[in-house]
Amino acid sequence: MGTSSKKRALARVGYGSEIADRLAAMSDTGGHAAPDPGAAADGGSSRPAQAASPSALPARILVVDDDKSIRLLCRVNLELDGHEVLEADSLDNARAALAGAEIAVVLLDVHLYGQRSDALIGECHAQEPRVPVVVVTGSADITKERLGAADAVLPKPFELDELLATVRNLAEPAAR
């Protein structure tokens, strides 16, 4: 599949042109981030600096969502930000990941295969050290007040800068 047809396929599943370009380039390079095409030969950049800079404190993030494309979107962008990312497509897999690794932040879809995932929030907060949880939801009626135990709510669709800023804000205090 050519790069342009990969970009069109990624755009059909809801990725913006920037992320579609990144994913297509990663596919062409065997899954590794491709060199920045806007970088100058001297290591500088011919593009203006972006407002978001990579996280100063990389963290291990668990992305829990039954939608593979959302997990991939989060993984690619969080890894580009310097984080290690684990994925889980169910509550059972999320619990196994929490038991097997020290997690800094959990991104948790509110509905997993029709199940409410609220119980996992309490389990994350009971961990030592406490694991902050960002509830990711496409439901308009889910608010921070309704999910009071969540540390943050990220509505779908979300901006990539908002995802990265939310994870950074929650991960950095945990790393101190």
Phi, psi and omega in degrees: 000129181287163182300317182293323178288329175296316180299316179297318179296317179293323178296326179294333179267011170100009177277142174288170184296324181295312181290325177298319177298315180297314182294319179296319179294321179295322178297321180290339182251023177074025177094003179259149179299131180281155176301148180293117182294343180269359182283138178282161183298332182275008180094347176281186181233138177275353177263156175295151179296142178278152181293322182274129177247156180304149182299134178288332181239095179298146183223162175267120184247135175255120178256117182246106181204141179276356178263111183302323182292326177291317178300317180295315179302313179294315182302308184301312184288322178290323177293321176296336178274359175101002183270157169268137184236130170250149181238148173217137180255005180208166178295320179298316179293326177294317179298320178296318179295319179295324180286334187261352184208153175279117184254136179272322182212142174247128170261117190237118174292136184289332179238116177244114182046042177082354179267143174281136186258014183305322184300329181293333179300311179298322179295321178294319181289338178279346179296155175240113000286161181303135180256117178291149183235131173254118177275125179254125185215146173259001180275126182292335184273359179272118180235167178300324180294320181291325178249059186307332182283340180292146179279335178199156175238129180242108182284142174269141352287150180241156175279142181299322178298324179292319176301308183296317180296319180297314180296315179301314182298324181275328184282323186295318176297327180291332183278346183283000000 
